[in-house]
């Protein structure tokens, strides 16, 4: 049953990626995802928007006016469907122009609500250039100048009667908002996720958790206890009042990978999983913190495709 669930989840993720046009573009470094968007208030001229921005890549990104988006992949969540669909570009431009914020890899950022100008009838008939088109124009302008200089230099040096074929411009893959170089095969990465988390046993002092560690990335994950980088590879446990990891969550423990999975060395290819167990003390739990949260790789010991999905939760109802 769990295997079927994992299989259909992988299919869903594939279709979702195809829907956003990202499947053909492999990970190359910078990714941001806009989600939980909603209209806070409306007027005749503006919409006031709130949203959550996630750095789903492995590189830190600073938002500021003039940010070069050529190598940034931007995706939009389901909350942008419907009323906000035609406002995607406008919201993105406003978000970047109105912030000067450094967002660490894997970090969630909730900016202050901001206003975007409403679309008018003129806007619907007038086609404004998208960020991708602007960036492409800049790229081509710079490279056309370089190409022209190279052609002029070659003309001086090559024989008059040359059958040399004309130089073709390099074709590059376009993301929804920026230009991306063709990725290398070595760019494939793994993506670890804790799933099927449940409380399987309890006592007056402890609860015992069981879960699966699954790799949803195309690259193979290789764990080796002798690897110095894996010394801090662990899972941390928290108690919280809501199923979300916040500053108010209480740290209640954690364990190293080789203790959790009872293996000193193992590998997980795409779609493969390994079962693990953890014991968590109930000493700090109160009736106001009934949610158990597990955070995978809290010390960033390994680099994944996506660190936003490294938290899993379960509600403990007590005996």
Secondary structure, DSSP 8 states (H G I E B T S, - for coil): -HHHHHHHHHHHHHHHHHHTT-TTS---SEEEEEEEEEEEEE-SSEEEEEEEEEE-SSS-EEE-TT---TTEEEEE-GGGSSTTGGGHHHHHHHHHHT--EEE-TT-EE----EEEE---HHHHHS----HHHHHHHHHHHHHHHHHHHHHHHHHHHS-SS-----------EE-SSSEE----GGG----EEEEEEEEEEE-SSEEEEEEEEEE-SSS-EEEETTSGGGGG-EEEEEEESSSS--TT-EEEEEEEHHHHSS-SEEEE-TT-EEEEEEEEE-TT--TT--EEEEEETTT--S--S-STT-EEEEE----
